[in-house]
Amino acid sequence: MKRSISILLFFISCVAFSQSAKITVKQEGFGENHQLRLIINGKMLEVNPNGELIYSGEIDLSKPVYGMVINPESKYSGFYVEHGATEVIVKKKGFPSSLEVPGSNSHAIYSSIAHAKNEKDFLTNTLANIENPVALDIFNQRFRFEKLSLEELKQVYNSAPEKHKDLLADLSAFINTAGLKKAEVGGQIIDFEGQDQHGKTYSTKQYRGKYLLLDFASTGCGPCWAGYPDMQVQTSEYDNLQVITYNQDNAIEGWNKLAEQRGIKLPWPVLWKAENKLEIFELYNVEGWPLHYLISPDGEILESWYGSGGDRLEKMLAKYIKD
């Protein structure tokens, strides 16, 4: 399942307000019962379902704040509000690039990169704002979808201020693994270690002699959660099968809350931490969740597929696993 806005909607985080300011979000052209949704700072906000003014409220503006407006077709437009620029105008015509935040320099930078006409403008506009955290953050999110050379990607990373290089973590992992052999069906497992939320270390090497099901996931992945009940039933039928879930994010507390709400207690390791975590996800070509790899007892990658439990997993296990 490719990354989609539904994944973002699923996970709701808490926002602490300290230096609050009033913002308003208005819509033009969507009409009554607009069915727009709004996320600010990772939190889903309740909107007015009728009229032009869909939201008015206090938020922390100690620094520029990112938000998203999602239309009924699940297309989204991002925006940045900041001190002195707190009015968001969502226009149906031209959505998503038509969204406006008058006076917001952060939003202007965001738009110039997120809605660049081509790869050249995407790169040029990023380099022109290389000192700005907003520019680095949006580049880090979108560089995979542009046809930039490895040298151009290195140019951005090397040009970024040292104090903001952490905003380019995904880019760094991509550069570090460029040219390395990636996981592929028919090839050998790329072994790794990871720690669970309690700090216990697990290694893929320790499960040689068993079939291994790698489940690359995320806290905000709805299909992941929907598939876990089936996965638990289906994998429990095989004594010589080990499962490992590896979450790409770091929202341990949020994951625990969702697991409790859904009554899910996974009987296999759920990993979160590793020094080379992002590189591991790059080597396994993780572009969405859930992504599964089925590994043979001698370490051969037998199959790889996107999607939650259900018939696909059941068929794969029955096809390959021999007691």
GUVO-615306 format. One record per residue (C-alpha): x, y, z; residue in one letter. Coordinates in nm, 3 decimals. Each point is the difference from the previous one (the first is absolute). Layout:
// GUVO-615306
> px  py  pz  res
> X  Y  Z  a
...
This chain:
// GUVO-615306
> px  py  pz  res
> 0.000  0.000  0.000  m
> 0.161  0.326  -0.111  k
> 0.026  0.296  0.227  r
> -0.328  0.185  -0.004  s
> -0.177  0.267  0.195  i
> -0.216  -0.264  0.171  s
> 0.312  -0.113  0.184  i
> 0.052  0.351  0.133  l
> -0.360  0.028  0.111  l
> 0.014  -0.316  0.202  f
> 0.259  0.109  0.254  f
> -0.092  0.292  0.227  i
> 0.265  0.158  0.218  s
> -0.030  0.250  0.285  c
> 0.093  0.364  -0.043  v
> 0.122  0.220  0.285  a
> -0.093  0.366  -0.030  f
> 0.229  0.254  0.160  s
> 0.016  0.314  -0.218  q
> -0.345  -0.004  -0.149  s
> -0.150  0.213  -0.276  a
> -0.334  -0.012  -0.174  k
> -0.014  -0.143  -0.350  i
> -0.288  -0.031  -0.242  t
> -0.048  -0.239  -0.291  v
> -0.247  0.100  -0.272  k
> -0.116  -0.180  -0.312  q
> -0.107  0.134  -0.338  e
> -0.195  -0.196  -0.256  g
> -0.057  -0.326  0.188  f
> -0.350  0.104  0.102  g
> -0.211  -0.114  0.294  e
> 0.083  -0.342  0.143  n
> 0.353  0.039  -0.138  h
> 0.130  -0.319  0.169  q
> 0.345  0.152  0.044  l
> 0.222  -0.132  0.278  r
> 0.269  0.187  0.187  l
> 0.322  -0.108  0.172  i
> 0.231  0.243  0.180  i
> 0.320  -0.114  0.174  n
> -0.103  -0.361  -0.053  g
> -0.334  0.041  0.178  k
> -0.335  -0.049  -0.171  m
> -0.217  0.303  0.076  l
> -0.377  0.027  0.001  e
> -0.120  0.223  -0.282  v
> -0.324  0.185  -0.069  n
> -0.175  -0.214  -0.266  p
> -0.195  0.294  -0.144  n
> 0.090  0.344  -0.130  g
> 0.322  0.171  -0.101  e
> 0.174  0.007  0.338  l
> 0.092  -0.359  0.074  i
> 0.227  0.056  0.302  y
> 0.098  0.267  0.249  s
> 0.214  -0.073  0.302  g
> 0.315  0.059  0.203  e
> 0.326  -0.173  -0.089  i
> 0.362  0.028  0.112  d
> 0.193  0.225  -0.239  l
> 0.337  0.008  0.176  s
> 0.126  -0.122  -0.338  k
> -0.163  -0.058  -0.341  p
> -0.267  -0.269  0.021  v
> -0.086  -0.249  -0.272  y
> -0.354  -0.107  -0.080  g
> -0.194  -0.187  -0.267  m
> -0.341  0.035  -0.157  v
> -0.141  -0.319  -0.152  i
> -0.281  0.003  -0.254  n
> -0.270  -0.271  -0.038  p
> 0.215  -0.182  -0.258  e
> 0.283  -0.023  0.257  s
> 0.224  0.241  -0.191  k
> 0.176  0.234  0.238  y
> 0.160  0.339  0.003  s
> 0.258  0.096  0.259  g
> 0.047  0.346  0.147  f
> 0.207  0.193  0.252  y
> -0.134  0.263  0.239  v
> 0.224  0.225  0.204  e
> -0.009  0.319  0.206  h
> -0.174  0.270  -0.202  g
> -0.131  -0.246  -0.257  a
> -0.283  -0.199  0.154  t
> -0.272  -0.005  -0.267  e
> -0.021  -0.305  -0.226  v
> -0.209  0.017  -0.318  i
> -0.087  -0.333  -0.161  v
> -0.112  0.043  -0.361  k
> -0.171  -0.283  -0.187  k
> 0.117  0.125  -0.337  k
> 0.356  -0.118  -0.047  g
> 0.007  -0.204  0.321  f
> 0.244  -0.104  0.143  p
> 0.248  0.262  -0.129  s
> -0.255  0.283  0.034  s
> 0.003  0.015  0.379  l
> 0.115  0.341  0.132  e
> 0.141  0.131  0.329  v
> 0.038  0.377  -0.060  p
> 0.321  0.138  0.149  g
> 0.151  -0.336  0.098  s
> 0.359  -0.021  -0.119  n
> 0.016  -0.362  0.116  s
> -0.300  -0.088  -0.214  h
> 0.147  0.180  -0.300  a
> 0.317  -0.209  0.035  i
> -0.203  -0.316  0.049  y
> -0.209  0.067  -0.312  s
> 0.301  0.080  -0.215  s
> 0.143  -0.345  0.074  i
> -0.307  -0.217  0.052  a
> -0.169  0.136  -0.313  h
> 0.308  0.051  -0.215  a
> -0.075  -0.038  -0.372  k
> 0.290  -0.235  -0.066  n
> 0.305  -0.166  0.152  e
> 0.223  0.297  -0.082  k
> -0.222  0.243  0.191  d
> -0.034  -0.249  0.285  f
> 0.377  -0.007  0.041  l
> 0.059  0.369  -0.068  t
> -0.267  0.118  0.242  n
> 0.133  -0.228  0.272  t
> 0.357  0.124  -0.040  l
> -0.121  0.360  -0.002  a
> -0.151  -0.061  0.346  n
> 0.255  -0.248  0.130  i
> 0.031  0.180  0.336  e
> -0.373  -0.031  0.065  n
> -0.126  -0.307  0.196  p
> -0.329  0.002  -0.195  v
> 0.187  -0.045  -0.329  a
> 0.206  -0.287  0.137  l
> -0.300  -0.175  0.152  d
> -0.207  0.006  -0.319  i
> 0.300  -0.108  -0.210  f
> 0.058  -0.292  0.235  n
> -0.363  -0.106  -0.045  q
> -0.011  0.030  -0.380  r
> 0.342  -0.062  -0.150  f
> -0.087  -0.361  -0.088  r
> -0.273  0.114  -0.234  f
> 0.231  0.218  -0.208  e
> 0.251  -0.116  -0.259  k
> 0.310  0.145  0.160  l
> 0.346  -0.147  -0.037  s
> 0.198  -0.129  0.295  l
> 0.240  0.292  -0.042  e
> -0.288  0.249  0.019  e
> -0.130  -0.168  0.315  l
> 0.348  0.016  0.155  k
> 0.017  0.369  -0.095  q
> -0.309  0.072  0.208  v
> 0.119  -0.203  0.297  y
> 0.351  0.148  -0.002  n
> -0.136  0.355  -0.038  s
> -0.238  -0.027  0.296  a
> 0.111  0.158  0.330  p
> 0.139  -0.252  0.246  e
> -0.257  0.103  0.261  k
> -0.285  -0.098  -0.236  h
> 0.143  -0.316  -0.157  k
> -0.222  -0.212  0.224  d
> -0.293  0.124  -0.212  l
> 0.154  -0.188  -0.293  l
> 0.017  -0.339  0.175  a
> -0.180  -0.187  -0.278  d
> 0.217  0.163  -0.264  l
> 0.312  -0.094  0.196  s
> -0.110  -0.365  0.021  a
> -0.075  -0.003  -0.373  f
> 0.344  0.138  -0.082  i
> 0.175  -0.238  0.242  n
> -0.161  -0.306  -0.158  t
> 0.030  0.109  -0.363  a
> 0.198  -0.264  -0.189  g
> -0.049  -0.263  0.271  l
> -0.179  -0.321  -0.083  k
> -0.368  0.023  0.096  k
> -0.231  -0.278  0.112  a
> -0.160  -0.189  -0.288  e
> -0.189  -0.323  -0.055  v
> 0.246  -0.280  -0.069  g
> 0.280  0.176  0.182  g
> 0.126  -0.041  0.353  q
> -0.137  0.172  0.306  i
> 0.173  0.321  0.105  i
> 0.047  -0.066  0.369  d
> -0.067  0.270  0.257  f
> -0.047  0.058  0.370  e
> -0.263  0.208  0.175  g
> -0.129  0.069  0.349  q
> -0.352  -0.018  0.133  d
> -0.150  0.269  0.222  q
> 0.162  -0.157  0.306  h
> 0.348  0.008  -0.152  g
> 0.028  -0.374  -0.070  k
> 0.199  -0.071  -0.314  t
> -0.113  -0.243  -0.269  y
> 0.196  -0.110  -0.304  s
> -0.124  -0.165  -0.318  t
> 0.303  -0.230  0.020  k
> -0.133  -0.164  0.316  q
> -0.292  -0.147  -0.196  y
> 0.199  -0.195  -0.259  r
> -0.153  -0.346  -0.028  g
> -0.351  0.147  0.013  k
> -0.213  0.175  -0.255  y
> -0.006  0.372  0.072  l
> -0.279  0.245  -0.081  l
> 0.118  0.363  0.004  l
> -0.282  0.249  0.046  d
> 0.108  0.359  -0.072  f
> -0.268  0.225  0.146  a
> -0.087  0.335  0.155  s
> -0.210  0.117  0.294  t
> -0.220  0.204  -0.232  g
> -0.056  -0.283  -0.249  c
> -0.369  -0.093  0.006  g
> 0.042  -0.314  -0.214  p
> 0.273  -0.121  0.237  c
> -0.235  0.007  0.297  w
> -0.284  -0.149  -0.202  a
> 0.222  -0.292  -0.100  g
> 0.146  -0.093  0.338  y
> -0.292  -0.218  0.119  p
> 0.024  -0.216  -0.314  d
> 0.379  -0.007  0.023  m
> -0.014  -0.129  0.356  q
> -0.236  -0.284  -0.093  v
> 0.173  -0.096  -0.324  q
> 0.358  0.007  0.126  t
> -0.087  -0.192  0.318  s
> -0.064  -0.308  -0.215  e
> 0.371  -0.040  -0.076  y
> 0.244  -0.101  0.272  d
> 0.303  0.067  -0.222  n
> -0.095  0.360  -0.083  l
> 0.122  0.313  0.176  q
> -0.154  0.345  -0.055  v
> 0.168  0.338  0.056  i
> -0.179  0.333  -0.029  t
> 0.220  0.306  -0.054  y
> -0.167  0.342  0.032  n
> 0.148  0.280  -0.208  q
> -0.111  0.277  0.236  d
> 0.086  0.052  0.368  n
> -0.350  0.047  0.144  a
> 0.026  -0.274  0.260  i
> -0.252  0.155  0.239  e
> -0.252  0.052  -0.278  g
> 0.049  -0.357  -0.121  w
> -0.061  -0.137  0.349  n
> -0.320  0.201  0.034  k
> -0.133  -0.120  -0.334  l
> 0.090  -0.360  0.081  a
> -0.187  0.028  0.329  e
> -0.304  0.160  -0.166  q
> -0.014  -0.276  -0.260  r
> 0.070  -0.282  0.241  g
> 0.311  -0.104  -0.191  i
> 0.298  -0.160  0.171  k
> 0.250  -0.125  -0.253  l
> 0.183  -0.317  0.108  p
> 0.312  0.084  -0.202  w
> 0.268  0.272  0.034  p
> -0.101  0.353  -0.099  v
> 0.317  0.197  -0.075  l
> 0.052  0.374  0.016  w
> 0.363  0.095  0.047  k
> 0.330  -0.044  -0.181  a
> 0.288  0.229  -0.085  e
> -0.047  -0.076  -0.369  n
> -0.379  -0.028  0.005  k
> -0.070  0.220  -0.302  l
> 0.272  -0.178  -0.197  e
> -0.168  -0.333  0.078  i
> -0.327  0.125  -0.142  f
> 0.183  0.128  -0.309  e
> 0.172  -0.335  -0.055  l
> -0.340  -0.170  0.013  y
> -0.155  0.250  -0.244  n
> -0.273  0.101  0.244  v
> -0.217  0.256  -0.183  e
> -0.320  -0.066  0.192  g
> -0.156  -0.230  0.257  w
> -0.054  -0.277  0.071  p
> 0.280  -0.155  -0.202  l
> 0.071  -0.368  0.057  h
> 0.299  -0.219  -0.079  y
> -0.013  -0.377  0.044  l
> 0.344  -0.149  0.066  i
> 0.099  -0.366  -0.022  s
> 0.185  -0.182  0.284  p
> 0.329  0.043  -0.187  d
> -0.055  0.373  -0.058  g
> -0.139  0.013  -0.354  e
> -0.264  0.265  -0.071  i
> -0.293  -0.203  -0.130  l
> -0.265  0.267  -0.053  e
> -0.069  0.368  0.060  s
> -0.335  0.178  -0.009  w
> -0.196  0.300  0.121  y
> -0.326  -0.041  0.189  g
> -0.143  -0.114  0.330  s
> -0.092  -0.355  0.104  g
> -0.286  -0.184  -0.168  g
> 0.012  -0.245  -0.290  d
> 0.336  0.118  -0.137  r
> 0.190  -0.079  0.318  l
> -0.183  -0.328  0.048  e
> 0.088  -0.113  -0.354  k
> 0.364  0.103  0.032  m
> 0.048  -0.190  0.323  l
> -0.169  -0.310  -0.137  a
> 0.204  0.015  -0.320  k
> 0.343  0.020  0.157  y
> 0.005  -0.124  0.356  i
> 0.063  -0.369  0.044  k
> -0.012  -0.150  0.346  d
